[in-house]
Amino acid sequence: ACFLTGWSFMSLQAGRGCASIHRIKPRMNEKIMMKTHITALLIVILVSSPALSIEIGRIDIEGNIFVTETKIQSILGVKAGDIFNAEKVSQGIKRLVRTKDFSDVQAYYAEEGGKAVVMIIVEEYPRVQSVSVEGNRKVKEKDIKDKISLRDGYFARPAMITRDITGIRDLYGEKGYNGAKIEVVKTPAREEHKIFVTYRIDEGEKVKINHIDILGNGVFSSKDLLGLMESKPDSWFRGGDYKPKVLEEDIEKMLMLYRDEGFIDATIAIDHIESVREGRYVDVYIRVDEGMQYYVGDISWDGNEEVEDERIEDLIMLVEGA
């Protein structure tokens, strides 16, 4: 082990599950300047020894723009006057990251004048100045914005933006535009650490169903099963738009038919979908595994004292042998 001067360092970035402890050299622009050199041995004792009681002299916050120091210290759960505890600081870092306001949180600590000095350095997500939509011609802007959870004044959290993209894509899919592409453009605003967020949409063309084939069915004909479906191949007298959610509902209708007839283990799923005719159409293949047919055997009950058997029998919808 080498002897060096510096701050003990802990960091937790958004999306990571734990804080790790490292040792780094002091930054040249530190607000807190070390009055005395700290050897590597002293750092190890400060960070690792629970038996050593060192009072926290002060806590400094850096990097915050919108979130107040008071709020950060409250969430951190560590304050001046407490006995320094690396695990408690680590848990505080995790709480700060869980607010989803910060992309990175770091904690530096060292000894100064016989007391621990803790520095918390945060990196906030930029704040949203405004949200806009571009490129929509086939879908109303209001309908798109109803799918967007990001709002003016919010932190531009990546997870929220990802959910918005999924919501917009699903909306277009419901209308048959399954090739729609959504790009998020972030433009710096004049105010510090604020951005304009634009959801730029390339709608593409509607995707139509060219053909539907059902595989593995024996009890019910393909004609009977296709008759249950709202999804239909494109023709001159009907649209035939390919809508994944409608197709899922169609599969559920077929499953209900099988289960009503005693095929309670039946499974139905999309086997595969082929893009044809230059991507403007799809062929849909649905796989059926019918399983075994079950019948109702003897029906019996006991334990009834207040209600007569005949009345219970009238309420039972199952029929023996069905």
C-alpha positions in Angstrom: 0.0 0.0 0.0 1.3 3.5 -0.9 0.8 6.6 1.3 -1.0 9.4 -0.5 -3.1 12.4 0.5 -6.7 12.7 -0.6 -10.3 12.3 0.1 -12.0 8.9 0.5 -14.6 8.7 -2.2 -18.0 7.0 -2.6 -20.1 7.1 -5.7 -23.5 5.8 -6.9 -24.8 6.4 -10.4 -28.4 6.1 -11.4 -29.2 2.5 -12.4 -26.4 1.0 -10.3 -27.3 -1.1 -7.3 -24.7 -0.3 -4.7 -22.1 2.3 -3.7 -18.4 1.5 -4.0 -15.6 3.0 -2.1 -12.4 4.2 -3.8 -9.5 6.5 -2.9 -8.7 9.5 -5.1 -6.4 12.4 -5.0 -7.8 15.8 -4.0 -9.3 17.8 -6.9 -7.5 21.1 -7.6 -10.7 23.1 -7.3 -12.0 21.6 -4.1 -13.9 24.1 -1.9 -12.6 22.3 1.1 -8.8 22.5 1.3 -7.1 20.0 3.5 -5.3 21.7 6.4 -3.2 18.6 7.2 -2.1 15.7 5.1 -4.1 12.5 5.5 -2.2 9.3 5.1 -3.7 6.3 3.4 -3.7 4.6 6.8 -5.9 7.3 8.3 -8.3 7.1 5.4 -8.7 3.3 5.9 -9.3 3.8 9.6 -11.9 6.6 8.9 -13.8 4.5 6.3 -13.5 1.0 7.6 -13.3 1.1 11.4 -16.8 1.2 13.0 -15.2 1.3 16.5 -13.6 4.8 15.8 -16.1 7.6 16.8 -15.5 10.6 14.6 -18.0 13.4 14.7 -19.1 15.0 11.5 -18.0 18.7 11.5 -19.9 19.8 8.5 -21.6 18.6 5.3 -21.0 20.6 2.0 -23.2 20.1 -1.1 -21.9 20.8 -4.6 -23.4 20.5 -8.1 -27.0 21.2 -7.2 -28.9 23.7 -9.3 -32.6 23.1 -8.7 -32.7 20.9 -5.7 -32.0 22.8 -2.5 -29.2 21.9 -0.1 -31.8 21.5 2.6 -33.7 18.9 0.7 -30.5 17.0 -0.2 -29.4 16.9 3.4 -32.8 15.8 4.5 -32.8 12.9 2.0 -29.2 12.1 2.9 -30.2 11.5 6.5 -26.7 12.6 7.8 -26.0 15.9 9.5 -23.3 17.7 11.3 -22.9 16.5 14.8 -23.6 12.8 13.9 -21.0 10.2 14.3 -19.5 9.5 10.9 -20.6 6.1 9.4 -19.7 5.1 5.9 -22.6 2.7 5.6 -25.1 5.4 6.6 -23.6 7.8 4.0 -23.9 4.9 1.4 -27.6 4.4 2.2 -28.1 8.2 1.9 -26.6 8.2 -1.5 -28.9 5.4 -2.6 -31.9 7.4 -1.3 -30.8 10.5 -3.3 -30.5 8.4 -6.5 -33.9 6.9 -5.9 -35.5 10.3 -6.1 -34.6 10.1 -9.8 -33.5 13.7 -9.8 -29.8 12.9 -10.1 -27.8 11.0 -12.7 -24.9 10.7 -10.3 -24.2 11.2 -6.6 -20.8 11.2 -5.0 -19.7 11.5 -1.4 -16.2 12.6 -0.3 -15.1 12.4 3.3 -12.0 13.2 5.2 -10.8 14.5 8.6 -10.2 18.1 9.3 -9.4 19.5 12.8 -10.3 16.1 14.4 -13.7 16.0 12.8 -15.1 14.3 9.6 -15.9 16.6 6.7 -18.5 15.2 4.2 -18.9 16.6 0.7 -21.8 15.5 -1.4 -21.5 16.2 -5.1 -24.6 15.7 -7.2 -25.3 15.8 -10.9 -28.9 16.6 -11.7 -30.8 15.6 -14.8 -31.5 18.7 -16.9 -34.9 20.3 -16.3 -37.5 20.6 -19.1 -38.2 24.0 -20.5 -40.9 22.8 -22.8 -42.1 19.7 -24.6 -43.2 19.6 -28.2 -44.1 17.2 -31.0 -43.1 17.2 -34.6 -43.8 15.2 -37.7 -47.3 14.0 -36.8 -49.7 14.2 -39.8 -52.0 11.1 -39.2 -52.4 11.4 -35.5 -53.6 14.4 -33.5 -51.1 16.2 -31.4 -53.5 16.1 -28.4 -53.7 12.3 -28.6 -49.9 12.1 -28.7 -49.5 14.4 -25.8 -51.9 12.4 -23.8 -49.3 9.6 -24.0 -46.5 11.8 -22.9 -45.8 12.0 -19.2 -42.9 14.4 -19.4 -44.0 18.0 -18.6 -42.6 21.5 -18.5 -40.5 21.8 -15.3 -39.9 18.1 -14.9 -36.4 16.6 -14.7 -35.7 15.0 -18.0 -35.4 11.5 -16.6 -34.4 8.9 -19.2 -36.8 6.3 -17.9 -39.7 8.7 -18.3 -38.7 9.6 -21.8 -38.4 5.9 -22.7 -41.9 5.3 -21.4 -43.2 8.2 -23.5 -41.5 6.7 -26.7 -43.2 3.4 -26.0 -46.6 5.1 -25.4 -46.4 7.0 -28.7 -45.2 4.0 -30.6 -48.1 1.9 -29.2 -50.6 4.7 -30.1 -49.4 4.6 -33.7 -49.5 0.8 -33.7 -53.2 0.9 -32.6 -53.8 3.0 -35.7 -51.9 0.6 -38.0 -48.7 2.6 -38.3 -46.4 -0.1 -36.8 -43.3 1.2 -38.6 -43.5 4.6 -36.9 -40.2 5.8 -35.5 -39.8 8.3 -32.6 -36.6 10.3 -32.0 -36.1 12.5 -29.0 -34.2 15.7 -29.6 -32.9 17.7 -26.6 -31.9 21.3 -27.2 -30.2 23.4 -24.6 -32.3 26.4 -23.4 -30.9 29.8 -22.3 -31.5 29.1 -18.7 -28.8 27.0 -16.9 -29.2 23.3 -17.2 -32.6 23.5 -18.9 -33.5 21.9 -22.2 -36.2 21.8 -24.9 -37.5 18.3 -25.5 -39.0 17.4 -28.9 -40.5 14.1 -29.8 -39.8 13.9 -33.6 -42.0 11.4 -35.3 -41.5 9.6 -38.7 -45.0 8.1 -39.1 -44.2 5.9 -42.1 -47.0 4.1 -43.9 -49.8 1.8 -42.5 -48.9 -1.9 -42.4 -51.6 -4.2 -43.8 -52.3 -7.9 -43.2 -51.7 -9.9 -46.4 -52.6 -13.3 -45.0 -53.4 -15.1 -41.7 -52.7 -18.8 -41.3 -53.6 -20.9 -38.2 -51.4 -23.9 -37.5 -52.0 -26.9 -35.3 -55.8 -26.6 -35.0 -57.9 -29.8 -35.4 -61.0 -29.4 -33.2 -62.1 -26.1 -34.8 -61.6 -25.3 -38.4 -59.4 -22.3 -39.5 -62.6 -20.8 -41.0 -64.3 -20.9 -37.6 -61.3 -19.4 -35.7 -60.7 -16.7 -38.3 -64.4 -15.8 -38.0 -63.8 -14.9 -34.4 -61.1 -12.4 -35.3 -61.3 -8.7 -35.8 -58.0 -8.8 -37.6 -58.6 -9.6 -41.3 -56.5 -9.8 -44.5 -56.6 -6.6 -46.5 -59.2 -6.5 -49.3 -61.1 -4.0 -51.4 -64.1 -3.9 -49.0 -62.2 -3.7 -45.7 -59.0 -2.1 -44.4 -57.1 -5.0 -43.0 -54.7 -2.9 -40.9 -52.2 -4.8 -38.8 -52.7 -3.9 -35.2 -50.7 -6.0 -32.7 -53.0 -5.2 -29.7 -56.1 -6.2 -31.7 -54.4 -9.4 -32.7 -53.7 -10.2 -29.1 -57.4 -9.7 -28.3 -58.3 -12.0 -31.2 -56.0 -14.7 -29.8 -57.8 -14.4 -26.4 -61.2 -14.9 -28.1 -59.9 -18.1 -29.6 -58.6 -19.3 -26.3 -62.0 -18.6 -24.7 -63.7 -20.8 -27.3 -61.3 -23.7 -26.6 -61.7 -23.3 -22.8 -65.5 -23.2 -23.1 -65.3 -26.6 -24.8 -63.1 -28.1 -22.1 -59.7 -27.5 -23.6 -58.4 -25.8 -20.5 -54.7 -26.5 -21.3 -55.0 -25.0 -24.8 -52.4 -22.4 -25.7 -52.5 -20.1 -28.7 -49.7 -17.7 -29.7 -48.2 -15.9 -32.7 -45.8 -18.4 -34.3 -44.2 -15.8 -36.5 -44.9 -12.7 -38.6 -43.3 -12.2 -42.0 -42.9 -8.9 -43.7 -43.9 -9.0 -47.4 -44.4 -6.8 -50.4 -41.6 -4.3 -49.5 -42.6 -4.1 -45.9 -46.1 -2.7 -46.6 -47.8 -6.0 -45.6 -47.4 -8.9 -43.2 -48.2 -12.6 -43.2 -49.4 -13.7 -39.7 -48.9 -17.3 -38.5 -50.7 -18.4 -35.4 -49.8 -21.6 -33.6 -52.5 -23.6 -31.7 -51.7 -26.3 -29.1 -55.1 -27.7 -28.2 -54.1 -30.1 -25.4 -56.5 -32.5 -23.8 -60.3 -32.0 -23.6 -61.7 -32.3 -20.0 -65.2 -33.3 -19.0 -67.2 -32.7 -15.8 -67.5 -35.8 -13.6 -69.6 -36.3 -10.6 -70.7 -33.1 -8.8 -71.2 -33.3 -5.1 -71.1 -31.0 -2.0 -71.4 -31.3 1.7 -71.5 -29.1 4.8 -74.7 -27.3 4.0 -77.1 -27.2 7.0 -79.1 -24.0 6.4 -79.5 -24.3 2.6 -81.2 -27.3 1.0 -79.4 -29.4 -1.6 -82.1 -28.6 -4.3 -81.4 -24.9 -3.9 -77.6 -25.4 -4.3 -78.2 -27.6 -7.3 -80.2 -24.8 -9.0 -77.3 -22.4 -8.6 -74.6 -24.7 -10.1 -74.0 -24.1 -13.8 -71.8 -27.1 -14.4 -73.4 -30.2 -16.0 -72.1 -33.7 -15.5 -70.6 -35.1 -18.6 -70.3 -31.7 -20.3 
